[in-house]
């Protein structure tokens, strides 16, 4: 079984050594942190979609991912989450680069 906390662990690995992941209660959420970066959270909404939140973004999730089960699909979701974090950091002045669409849905 894959939990939001397990996905957060994989995303931290993808993003690199600066990033750490911590689980929420019952591993029902996962939190990603790095020095001089927004804190990001993963949880599952009432529709069963995995939502990526940025603590400094009050307007809602910055990305939403449909439920997947196969290992390859989970890896693709983790890569997508890492990319969404990179894009959010770029558009919020936390990193380099730019993003044309900071709020995305991944299907």
C-alpha positions as CSV (number, residue, x, y, z in Angstrom):
1,X,0.0,0.0,0.0
2,X,1.3,3.5,-0.9
3,X,0.6,6.3,1.5
4,X,1.0,10.0,1.1
5,X,3.9,9.8,3.5
6,X,5.6,7.1,1.4
7,X,5.1,9.3,-1.7
8,X,6.6,12.3,0.2
9,X,9.7,10.1,1.0
10,X,10.2,9.3,-2.7
11,X,9.7,13.0,-3.7
12,X,12.4,14.0,-1.2
13,X,14.8,11.5,-2.7
14,X,14.0,12.9,-6.2
15,X,14.5,16.6,-5.1
16,X,17.8,15.8,-3.5
17,X,19.8,15.9,-0.2
18,X,18.4,19.3,1.0
19,X,14.9,17.9,1.3
20,X,13.4,15.9,4.1
21,X,10.1,14.2,4.4
22,X,8.1,13.6,7.6
23,X,4.9,11.6,7.9
24,X,1.7,12.9,9.4
25,X,-0.5,10.9,11.8
26,X,-1.2,7.4,10.5
27,X,0.9,8.3,7.4
28,X,-2.2,9.9,6.0
29,X,-0.2,12.9,5.0
30,X,3.4,13.7,4.1
31,X,5.4,16.9,4.5
32,X,8.4,18.1,2.6
33,X,10.8,20.7,3.8
34,X,14.1,22.2,2.8
35,X,16.1,25.2,4.1
36,X,14.8,28.5,2.7
37,X,11.9,26.8,1.0
38,X,8.1,26.7,1.5
39,X,6.8,23.6,3.4
40,X,4.8,21.3,1.1
41,X,2.2,18.8,2.2
42,X,0.5,15.8,0.5
43,X,-2.8,14.4,1.4
44,X,-5.8,12.7,-0.2
45,X,-9.0,14.6,-0.7
46,X,-12.6,13.4,-0.5
47,X,-12.4,12.4,-4.2
48,X,-9.4,10.1,-3.6
49,X,-7.0,12.5,-5.4
50,X,-3.5,13.2,-4.0
51,X,-3.2,17.0,-3.4
52,X,0.0,19.0,-3.1
53,X,-0.2,22.0,-0.9
54,X,2.3,24.8,-0.3
55,X,2.1,26.4,3.2
56,X,2.5,29.9,1.8
57,X,-0.2,29.4,-0.9
58,X,-3.6,29.9,0.6
59,X,-5.5,29.6,-2.7
60,X,-5.7,25.8,-2.7
61,X,-3.6,22.9,-3.8
62,X,-0.8,23.7,-6.3
63,X,-1.3,20.3,-8.0
64,X,-3.7,17.4,-7.9
65,X,-2.9,13.8,-8.9
66,X,-5.4,11.0,-9.7
67,X,-5.2,7.7,-7.7
68,X,-2.7,5.2,-9.1
69,X,-1.7,1.7,-8.1
70,X,1.1,0.3,-10.3
71,X,4.6,1.0,-9.1
72,X,5.5,2.7,-12.4
73,X,2.5,5.0,-12.0
74,X,3.4,5.9,-8.4
75,X,7.0,6.7,-9.6
76,X,5.5,9.0,-12.3
77,X,3.3,10.7,-9.7
78,X,6.4,11.3,-7.5
79,X,8.3,12.8,-10.4
80,X,5.3,15.0,-11.2
81,X,5.1,16.2,-7.6
82,X,8.8,17.0,-7.6
83,X,8.3,19.0,-10.8
84,X,5.3,20.9,-9.4
85,X,7.4,21.8,-6.4
86,X,10.3,23.0,-8.6
87,X,7.8,25.1,-10.6
88,X,6.1,26.5,-7.5
89,X,9.5,27.5,-6.1
90,X,10.4,29.2,-9.4
91,X,7.2,31.2,-9.6
92,X,7.3,32.2,-5.9
93,X,10.9,33.5,-6.0
94,X,12.3,30.5,-4.1
95,X,14.2,29.0,-7.0
96,X,15.4,29.6,-10.6
97,X,13.3,29.2,-13.7
98,X,9.7,30.0,-14.6
99,X,6.4,28.3,-14.8
100,X,3.6,29.1,-17.2
101,X,0.9,27.2,-15.3
102,X,1.6,27.0,-11.5
103,X,-1.6,25.2,-10.7
104,X,-2.0,21.9,-12.6
105,X,-4.0,18.7,-12.5
106,X,-2.1,15.6,-13.5
107,X,-4.1,12.7,-14.9
